[in-house]
Amino acid sequence: MQTDRRDQPKPSAADEWATLRGGFSEYVQSFSPCSDSTRDFYAKRVDSFAAWAQRRDLSLLTIGAEEIGEYVDARDATTGTALRWAFRLLVSRGLRPDNPLSRAVYMRPQPTSTLSQGWAESLRLFGETSAFATQTVRGYVFDVAAFRRWCRDNAIDHEQAERDHIASFLDYLRERMGQASLVRRFAAIRFYHRWLQHRGVRQDDPTEGIRLKQASRVAKQPFSGDELRRLLAACRTAQERACLLLLIDTGLRLAELTGLRLADIDFENETMRVRGKGGKERLIAASPRSLQVLRQCMDGRDYPWYSQRSHGAMTPEGLSALIKRVGRRAGVEHVHPHRFRTTFACMFLDASSDLLGLQLLMGHSKIEVTAHYARWGAERRALDTQRRLLAAGSLYGQEGVTNNGYETRQGEVSAPMDEGAVPAISVRTGASTG
């Protein structure tokens, strides 16, 4: 007698993961090369998550973002990274329609089941009417959901949380994330209480007066001219080449590049109208070569970036993946969309030193943000100047005097290369768009 499939036991989360675990390490390595120990570490994190899901009778094939969020919030950031890879693998095998941990899905407003069902959508609309970027609001909704869960778990009314409660939440986060992530979470909580005031739920703002130290920043590192040439040489399609050429020419944000449409491009005057954060528009130029390849890859469509998977316009995540694939093909490390923006800014300042002009081209509301891109050029110029002034030899006043292996020439001292001298840094990146 044939057994009814409905009578067969449903596979547990641990069983589902066991069938995928063997290919997990290879899958991660194919997209993001890392050490064996790192991949094993990720796999063990997913082991723990699968056991947790099994104890709650949850399936990896149907579990939602809220349940995953509760698990991730109680652990460190590497757990989220490991789970993101695991769910990407499930999607690639056709076992799930989407990745609940992808930015596009996981950060979508998803109210917690035990809380009011309309808060996330209302918060999103408030953010959009307040001229916040869509991606920023999505991140805020996700961060606020974490704050509300923490309040629920600690028997605190999230709408009436006091300053001490928020300070305790920040202490809780400080043990689990870096300073930059902590500052972003706090910005979301402050945004949430502005929304509560707007709705008349409360009159005061408990976040007022709380100050967090900003994360220390290092100078942004642009691509070298050689790296840009290698990246362009590694492009196989008109779409890849157009994408990289535009990023080098314009320094657009990923969302701005993805949202580009035919009506925004003036091929005759070689300009593009870009919609940036908060819906602000600006005009930016592009080279004839970039526009020529862009027109070629549009192939009569209204949008330039075509997705083979969806047979429609490519998402920001898809375009980012395309750029990283070109980087791996070219053998260039740390290739991501924003690094092209850094490269554009550094090249512009290297050529003109016009900080205000760069602010307009990059769409920054505050010039302090633009000034951060000037730090790399300032550090490099300072090093060049220092090298010219390594002039201990001027104290001797004569040529050819040596002291401890340093040879003095008129007014300068140069260290032999085998003594640890720093090679000269090229003044320009030498980028060529071909």
C-alpha positions as CSV (number, residue, x, y, z in Angstrom):
1,M,0.0,0.0,0.0
2,Q,1.3,3.4,-1.0
3,T,2.1,5.8,1.9
4,D,0.3,9.1,1.9
5,R,2.9,11.9,1.8
6,R,0.9,13.8,4.2
7,D,1.5,11.1,6.8
8,Q,5.3,11.5,6.5
9,P,7.0,13.6,9.2
10,K,7.9,17.1,8.2
11,P,11.7,17.7,7.9
12,S,13.0,19.7,10.8
13,A,15.1,22.9,10.4
14,A,18.2,20.8,11.4
15,D,17.4,18.3,8.7
16,E,16.9,21.0,6.1
17,W,20.2,22.6,7.0
18,A,22.0,19.2,7.0
19,T,21.2,18.7,3.3
20,L,22.8,22.1,2.4
21,R,25.7,22.2,4.8
22,G,28.1,20.3,2.5
23,G,27.8,22.9,-0.2
24,F,27.7,26.0,2.1
25,S,31.5,26.6,2.3
26,E,32.0,26.3,-1.5
27,Y,29.0,28.6,-2.1
28,V,30.4,31.3,0.2
29,Q,33.9,31.0,-1.3
30,S,32.5,31.5,-4.9
31,F,31.1,34.9,-4.0
32,S,33.3,36.2,-1.2
33,P,36.7,34.5,-1.0
34,C,37.7,34.0,2.7
35,S,39.7,31.7,4.9
36,D,38.6,28.1,5.7
37,S,38.3,29.0,9.3
38,T,35.9,31.9,8.5
39,R,33.7,29.6,6.5
40,D,33.7,27.0,9.2
41,F,32.8,29.7,11.7
42,Y,29.9,30.8,9.6
43,A,28.7,27.2,9.2
44,K,28.7,26.6,13.0
45,R,26.7,29.8,13.5
46,V,24.1,28.4,11.1
47,D,24.2,25.1,13.0
48,S,23.2,26.9,16.1
49,F,20.4,28.8,14.4
50,A,19.0,25.6,12.8
51,A,18.9,23.9,16.2
52,W,17.2,27.0,17.7
53,A,14.6,27.0,14.8
54,Q,14.0,23.3,15.3
55,R,13.2,23.7,19.0
56,R,10.5,26.2,18.0
57,D,9.2,24.0,15.2
58,L,10.2,26.6,12.6
59,S,11.2,25.7,9.0
60,L,14.1,27.4,7.2
61,L,12.0,27.4,4.1
62,T,9.2,29.5,5.6
63,I,10.7,31.4,8.6
64,G,10.2,35.1,8.5
65,A,12.3,38.2,9.1
66,E,10.8,38.9,12.5
67,E,11.7,35.5,13.9
68,I,15.2,35.8,12.5
69,G,15.5,39.3,13.8
70,E,14.8,38.1,17.4
71,Y,17.5,35.6,17.1
72,V,20.1,37.9,15.5
73,D,19.4,40.8,17.9
74,A,20.5,38.6,20.9
75,R,23.9,37.8,19.2
76,D,26.7,39.6,17.4
77,A,26.8,40.9,13.8
78,T,28.7,37.9,12.4
79,T,25.6,35.7,13.1
80,G,23.6,37.9,10.8
81,T,26.3,37.6,8.1
82,A,26.4,33.8,8.4
83,L,22.6,33.5,8.2
84,R,22.5,35.9,5.2
85,W,24.8,33.5,3.3
86,A,22.7,30.5,4.4
87,F,19.5,32.0,3.1
88,R,21.2,33.1,-0.1
89,L,22.0,29.5,-0.7
90,L,18.4,28.4,0.0
91,V,17.3,31.0,-2.7
92,S,19.9,29.8,-5.2
93,R,18.6,26.2,-4.8
94,G,15.0,27.3,-5.4
95,L,13.9,26.4,-1.9
96,R,12.8,30.0,-0.9
97,P,11.4,32.8,-3.1
98,D,13.5,35.5,-1.3
99,N,16.2,36.0,1.3
100,P,14.6,37.4,4.5
101,L,18.0,38.8,5.5
102,S,18.6,40.8,2.3
103,R,18.5,44.6,2.6
104,A,15.6,44.8,0.2
105,V,13.4,42.4,2.1
106,Y,14.7,42.3,5.7
107,M,14.5,46.1,6.1
108,R,11.0,46.3,4.5
109,P,8.5,47.5,7.1
110,Q,7.3,44.4,8.9
111,P,5.4,45.0,12.1
112,T,5.9,42.7,15.0
113,S,2.9,40.4,15.6
114,T,2.4,41.5,19.2
115,L,2.5,45.2,18.4
116,S,0.2,47.5,16.6
117,Q,0.0,46.5,12.9
118,G,0.2,50.0,11.4
119,W,3.2,51.5,13.0
120,A,5.8,50.5,10.4
121,E,3.9,51.9,7.5
122,S,3.0,55.1,9.4
123,L,6.7,55.5,10.3
124,R,7.7,55.0,6.7
125,L,5.3,57.6,5.4
126,F,6.5,60.1,8.1
127,G,10.1,59.6,7.0
128,E,9.3,60.0,3.3
129,T,7.3,63.2,4.0
130,S,10.2,64.5,6.1
131,A,12.5,64.2,3.1
132,F,14.5,61.2,4.3
133,A,15.9,58.8,1.7
134,T,13.9,55.6,1.2
135,Q,16.8,53.4,2.2
136,T,17.4,55.4,5.3
137,V,13.8,55.0,6.4
138,R,13.9,51.3,5.7
139,G,16.9,51.0,8.0
140,Y,15.2,53.1,10.7
141,V,12.1,50.9,10.6
142,F,14.3,47.8,11.1
143,D,16.2,49.5,14.0
144,V,13.0,50.7,15.7
145,A,11.6,47.2,15.5
146,A,14.7,46.0,17.4
147,F,14.1,48.7,20.0
148,R,10.4,47.7,20.4
149,R,11.3,44.1,20.8
150,W,13.9,45.0,23.5
151,C,11.2,47.0,25.3
152,R,8.8,44.2,25.1
153,D,11.3,41.7,26.5
154,N,12.1,44.0,29.4
155,A,8.4,44.8,30.2
156,I,8.8,48.4,29.1
157,D,6.1,50.4,27.3
158,H,8.0,51.4,24.1
159,E,5.9,54.5,23.6
160,Q,6.6,55.7,27.1
161,A,10.2,54.8,27.4
162,E,12.3,57.1,29.6
163,R,15.8,58.4,29.1
164,D,17.2,55.8,31.5
165,H,15.5,53.0,29.4
166,I,17.1,54.3,26.2
167,A,20.5,54.5,27.9
168,S,20.1,50.9,29.0
169,F,19.2,49.9,25.5
170,L,22.3,51.7,24.1
171,D,24.5,49.9,26.7
172,Y,22.9,46.6,25.6
173,L,23.8,47.4,22.0
174,R,27.3,48.6,22.8
175,E,28.3,45.1,23.7
176,R,27.1,43.7,20.4
177,M,28.1,46.2,17.7
178,G,30.6,48.9,16.8
179,Q,30.3,52.6,17.4
180,A,29.2,53.4,13.9
181,S,26.3,50.9,14.1
182,L,25.4,52.2,17.6
183,V,25.2,55.8,16.3
184,R,22.9,54.7,13.5
185,R,20.6,52.8,15.9
186,F,20.4,55.8,18.1
187,A,19.5,58.0,15.1
188,A,16.6,55.6,14.4
189,I,15.4,55.8,18.1
190,R,15.5,59.6,17.9
191,F,13.6,59.5,14.7
192,Y,11.0,57.2,16.3
193,H,10.3,59.6,19.1
194,R,10.0,62.5,16.7
195,W,7.2,60.4,15.1
196,L,5.6,59.7,18.5
197,Q,5.5,63.5,19.1
198,H,4.1,64.1,15.6
199,R,1.3,61.7,16.4
200,G,0.6,63.3,19.8
201,V,1.4,60.1,21.7
202,R,3.9,61.9,23.9
203,Q,4.9,65.5,24.4
204,D,8.6,65.1,25.4
205,D,11.5,63.5,23.7
206,P,13.6,61.2,26.0
207,T,16.5,61.2,23.5
208,E,17.1,64.9,23.9
209,G,20.4,65.6,25.6
210,I,21.8,62.1,24.8
211,R,25.1,62.5,23.0
212,L,27.1,59.7,21.4
213,K,30.7,59.8,20.4
214,Q,30.9,59.6,16.6
215,A,32.9,56.7,15.2
216,S,36.4,57.5,14.3
217,R,37.0,57.8,10.6
218,V,40.0,56.9,8.5
219,A,40.8,58.5,5.2
220,K,38.8,56.9,2.4
221,Q,41.0,55.0,0.0
222,P,40.3,55.5,-3.7
223,F,41.2,53.1,-6.5
224,S,44.5,53.6,-8.2
225,G,44.8,54.3,-11.9
226,D,46.1,50.8,-12.5
227,E,43.2,49.2,-10.6
228,L,40.6,51.2,-12.6
229,R,42.2,50.1,-15.9
230,R,42.2,46.5,-14.7
231,L,38.5,46.8,-13.8
232,L,37.5,48.2,-17.1
233,A,39.6,45.5,-18.9
234,A,37.7,42.8,-17.0
235,C,34.2,44.0,-18.2
236,R,32.6,41.5,-20.6
237,T,29.4,43.2,-21.5
238,A,28.3,46.7,-22.5
239,Q,26.2,46.8,-19.3
240,E,29.3,46.1,-17.0
241,R,31.4,48.7,-18.9
242,A,28.7,51.4,-18.9
243,C,28.2,50.9,-15.2
244,L,31.9,51.3,-14.3
245,L,32.5,54.2,-16.7
246,L,29.5,56.1,-15.2
247,L,30.7,55.4,-11.6
248,I,34.2,56.7,-12.5
249,D,32.8,59.7,-14.4
250,T,30.1,60.8,-11.9
251,G,30.6,59.2,-8.5
252,L,26.9,58.4,-8.3
253,R,25.4,56.6,-5.3
254,L,24.2,53.0,-5.9
255,A,20.5,54.0,-5.6
256,E,21.0,56.9,-7.9
257,L,22.7,54.8,-10.6
258,T,20.0,52.1,-10.3
259,G,17.2,54.7,-10.6
260,L,18.6,56.3,-13.8
261,R,16.0,56.4,-16.6
262,L,16.1,57.4,-20.3
263,A,14.2,60.7,-19.6
264,D,17.0,61.7,-17.1
265,I,19.8,61.5,-19.8
266,D,20.5,64.3,-22.2
267,F,22.8,62.6,-24.8
268,E,23.1,65.8,-26.8
269,N,24.4,68.0,-24.0
270,E,26.2,65.0,-22.2
271,T,24.4,65.6,-18.9
272,M,22.2,63.6,-16.6
273,R,19.6,64.6,-14.1
274,V,20.1,62.7,-10.9
275,R,17.6,62.3,-8.0
276,G,19.5,62.0,-4.8
277,K,18.6,61.6,-1.1
278,G,15.4,63.2,0.0
279,G,14.3,63.6,-3.7
280,K,16.8,66.4,-4.3
281,E,17.8,66.7,-8.0
282,R,21.1,67.8,-9.4
283,L,22.7,67.9,-12.8
284,I,25.9,66.1,-13.5
285,A,28.1,65.6,-16.7
286,A,29.3,62.3,-18.2
287,S,31.9,61.7,-20.9
288,P,30.9,61.0,-24.5
289,R,32.4,57.5,-24.2
290,S,30.3,56.6,-21.1
291,L,27.1,57.8,-22.7
292,Q,27.9,56.0,-25.9
293,V,28.2,52.7,-24.1
294,L,25.2,53.5,-21.9
295,R,23.0,54.1,-25.0
296,Q,24.2,50.8,-26.4
297,C,23.3,48.8,-23.2
298,M,19.9,50.4,-22.9
299,D,18.9,48.7,-26.2
300,G,15.7,50.7,-26.6
301,R,14.5,50.2,-22.9
302,D,13.6,53.0,-20.5
303,Y,16.2,51.8,-18.0
304,P,19.9,50.8,-18.6
305,W,20.4,47.9,-16.1
306,Y,18.7,44.7,-17.2
307,S,18.3,41.7,-14.9
308,Q,18.4,38.3,-16.5
309,R,16.7,36.8,-13.4
310,S,13.7,39.1,-13.2
311,H,13.6,40.1,-16.9
312,G,13.2,43.7,-15.8
313,A,15.1,46.6,-14.2
314,M,18.0,45.5,-11.9
315,T,17.7,46.2,-8.2
316,P,20.5,48.0,-6.2
317,E,21.5,44.7,-4.8
318,G,21.8,43.2,-8.3
319,L,23.9,46.1,-9.6
320,S,26.2,45.9,-6.5
321,A,26.7,42.1,-7.2
322,L,27.5,42.9,-10.8
323,I,30.2,45.4,-9.7
324,K,31.7,43.0,-7.3
325,R,31.8,40.2,-9.9
326,V,33.9,42.4,-12.2
327,G,36.2,43.2,-9.2
328,R,36.8,39.4,-8.6
329,R,37.4,38.9,-12.3
330,A,39.9,41.7,-12.4
331,G,41.7,40.5,-9.2
332,V,41.1,43.9,-7.5
333,E,40.4,43.8,-3.8
334,H,37.7,45.7,-1.9
335,V,35.6,46.6,-5.0
336,H,32.2,48.0,-4.0
337,P,30.0,50.8,-5.5
338,H,30.9,53.5,-2.9
339,R,34.6,53.2,-3.5
340,F,34.0,54.5,-7.0
341,R,32.3,57.5,-5.4
342,T,35.4,58.0,-3.2
343,T,37.7,57.8,-6.2
344,F,35.6,60.4,-8.1
345,A,35.8,62.8,-5.2
346,C,39.5,62.3,-4.7
347,M,40.2,62.8,-8.4
348,F,38.0,65.9,-8.5
349,L,39.7,67.5,-5.5
350,D,43.1,66.6,-6.9
351,A,42.3,68.5,-10.1
352,S,40.5,71.5,-8.7
353,S,40.5,71.7,-4.8
354,D,37.0,73.1,-5.2
355,L,35.2,71.6,-2.2
356,L,32.0,73.6,-2.8
357,G,31.8,72.4,-6.4
358,L,32.3,68.8,-5.2
359,Q,29.5,69.2,-2.7
360,L,27.1,70.2,-5.4
361,L,28.2,67.3,-7.7
362,M,27.9,64.7,-5.0
363,G,24.6,65.9,-3.6
364,H,25.7,66.5,0.0
365,S,23.5,68.6,2.2
366,K,26.5,69.4,4.5
367,I,29.9,70.4,3.3
368,E,31.4,68.6,6.4
369,V,30.5,65.3,4.7
370,T,32.2,66.4,1.5
371,A,35.3,67.5,3.4
372,H,35.8,64.0,4.6
373,Y,36.7,62.9,1.1
374,A,39.4,65.6,1.0
375,R,41.3,63.9,3.8
376,W,43.0,61.3,1.7
377,G,44.3,64.0,-0.7
378,A,45.4,66.2,2.2
379,E,47.3,63.3,3.8
380,R,49.0,62.4,0.6
381,R,50.0,66.0,-0.1
382,A,51.2,66.3,3.4
383,L,53.4,63.3,3.0
384,D,54.8,64.6,-0.3
385,T,55.6,67.9,1.3
386,Q,57.2,66.2,4.3
387,R,59.4,64.2,2.0
388,R,60.6,67.4,0.3
389,L,61.3,68.8,3.8
390,L,63.1,65.8,5.2
391,A,66.0,68.2,5.2
392,A,68.1,67.3,8.2
393,G,71.0,67.6,5.7
394,S,70.4,71.4,5.6
395,L,71.8,71.5,9.1
396,Y,75.1,70.3,7.7
397,G,75.1,72.8,5.0
398,Q,77.2,70.7,2.6
399,E,76.6,67.9,0.1
400,G,77.7,64.3,0.6
401,V,77.8,64.2,4.4
402,T,76.5,60.9,5.7
403,N,75.2,60.0,9.1
404,N,73.9,56.6,10.1
405,G,73.3,55.4,6.5
406,Y,71.5,58.6,5.3
407,E,73.0,60.5,2.4
408,T,72.5,64.2,2.4
409,R,72.2,66.3,-0.7
410,Q,71.8,70.0,-0.8
411,G,69.1,70.7,1.6
412,E,67.6,67.2,1.9
413,V,68.2,63.7,3.3
414,S,67.1,60.5,1.6
415,A,67.0,57.1,3.3
416,P,68.0,54.0,1.3
417,M,65.1,51.9,0.2
418,D,66.3,48.9,2.2
419,E,66.1,51.1,5.4
420,G,62.3,51.4,5.1
421,A,61.9,54.4,2.9
422,V,58.3,55.0,1.7
423,P,58.0,54.9,-2.1
424,A,56.8,58.1,-3.7
425,I,53.1,58.4,-4.1
426,S,51.7,59.4,-7.5
427,V,49.9,62.7,-7.4
428,R,47.2,61.7,-9.7
429,T,45.3,58.4,-9.9
430,G,45.8,58.3,-13.7
431,A,42.2,57.0,-14.3
432,S,41.4,56.5,-17.9
433,T,37.9,55.8,-19.2
434,G,39.2,54.6,-22.5
